[in-house]
Amino acid sequence: MQIEIGHLTVAVLAAIGLGALLYWRQRRTMSIPKIIFSMIGATFAIYYILYVVLGKGRTGWP
């Protein structure tokens, strides 16, 4: 699997936006490590979705 820079950039920007939103809205209930972990998870999830839908990726379904 080759990393597609365009999809990774979009995923990172979306994860940064999600992290900013979580920090702004959930600052009192979520700790900083949980917000960072959520951003990392969002990066992987969004990249995988973009890679499968728009890129050359396969889900394994026949």
RAJO-V734470 format. One record per residue. SS is DSSP state (H for helix, E for strand, - for the rest). Layout:
SS
SS
//
This chain:
-
-
-
-
H
H
H
H
H
H
H
H
H
H
H
H
H
H
H
H
H
H
H
H
H
H
-
-
-
-
-
H
H
H
H
H
H
H
H
H
H
H
H
H
H
H
H
H
H
H
H
H
H
-
-
-
-
-
-
-
-
-
//
